[in-house]
Amino acid sequence: MAQVRRMDWQIEAKSTADKFFDTYKTKSHLMPKMSNQLVTDVKLLQGDWDSVGSVKLWHYTLQGKSVTMKETIEKIDDTNRTIVYKVLGGDCMEFYNSWNSIINVTQMGDGCLVKCTMEFEKKNDDAPDLVMYDDFFTTLIKNVDSFLLKN
């Protein structure tokens, strides 16, 4: 029987929690501008940019390779500044049966704490954990934070 695994990261940002959360909730189409060395394109396939059920296709670079990810927003909790995404397909699903990502943003002093959680089920025991996304998300969050502080 397959086991759902979980990985968590926490990154401090200088932007306010509301501003950072709003960016992930309503401005994902700007990610290629905010972090162009990582995210090369985001296309809206269904719905709108900031609603539950919307579907996006991401093109990004992971460890020097071009990768795609098709995802949907499963839940938005404005009160707790949390978004739950479900990965539907793409190159990134080669080794996984399921994959959910959760972003939670908490105010911390003048800045915020961004928590990223990945829940995934491997297709087999040889499939890698999602450790390769640690640097990706850390860099993405820092790039988004830098963009928000300048604009």
N, C-alpha and C positions, 0 to 999 in steps of 0.2 A: 504494500500500500504506500502510495506517495505521501510525502510529508510537506506541508507548507512551511517554508522557512521565512525568517524575518531578519532584515538588516536595517539598522538605524544610523543616521548621521545627524549631527547638530552643527550649525554654522552660525556664528554671530555676524550680524550686519549692522551698518550704521544708520540705515534708513529706518523710518518708523514702521511699526508692524502693519498699520493700516495701508500705508503707501506700498509696501512690499507685497502684501496680500492682494491688493487691488491689481497690481501688475500681473501676478500669476492668474488672477481670476478674469480680468478683462483685456489684457494686452499681450496675450501669447503671440499674436501676429507680429509683434515688435521684437521677439526674441532674436531673430537673425541680425537685427540692428544693435541689440544690446550685447550680444555675444557671438559675433560673426565667425570667430575662429572655431566655435563649437557647433552652433546651429546655423545651417546653411539655408534652410527653407522650412516654412510651416504652411500647409494648405488646409483650408476648411473644406471638409467633404460633406458634412451634414450639419444642419442646425445653424447656430450662430457662435460667435467666439466665446461667449461666457455663460452658456446654459447647460444644465444637466441634460445629457443625451447627445450633446454635440460631438462630432467626430472630427479629429484632425490627423493629418499625416505629417510627421516630422522627418526631416532629413538632417542628420547631424554627423559629427565626426567623433568616433570613440577609439582611442588608442591608435590614431592615424588611419582608421578605416571609415569609409562612408557607410552609414547605417540608416535604416528607416524604422519608424515606429508608428503604428496606427493606434490611436487611443480615443477613449471616450471619457467624458466627465460623468462619474457615477453619483457624486454627492458634493454639495457646496454648503458649508456651515459658516455663515457670515459672523455669527456671534463668537465662535471659537477660532475663526480665521483658518479653517481647514478645508482642503479640497482633496477628494478621492478620485483617482484616475484608474481606469482599467485598460490594460494594453490588449488590443484586439488582434494585432498581427504585425507583420514587418520582419525584417532581418533579425531584429533583436529577440524574436520568439523561437529561434532555431533550437534552443535547448530547454524551453520551458513550456509547461502545459497551461500555466496561468501566471499572471503578474499584475499586481495592483501597486500603485504608488500613492502615498499620502504625504501631502505638504501641510504643515501646521506652522503658523507664524505667531509668536508671542512677543508682546512689548517687553523690552528689557532696558530700563533707563531711557536714554535718548534714542537708542537703536532697537534692535529686535533679535530674537533667536529663531532661526529657521530650522525646523526639524523635518527631515526626509525619512520616510519609512517605506521599505519595499517588502512586500509579501509576495512570495513566488513559490511555485511548485516545479521542480525539475522533471524533465522527461525521463531521466535515468540518473543513477548515482555518479556517473562520469561527467555530467553537466556541471559547469562552473557556477559558483555562487556569484552574486552580482557585485562583487568587490570592485570590479573594474569601473563601476559607476561612482565610486567614492570621489575620485579626483574630478570626474566629469561634473557631478553636482556641486562640489565645492567650488570649482572654477566658475560654473554657470551662475551660482548665487553671488559670488564676488563680483562678477561682471555686471550682473543686473543691479546690484547695490551701487557699484561705481557709476553706472549710467543714471540711476535715479538721483544720486547725489549731485550730478552735473546738470540735470535737467529739471 
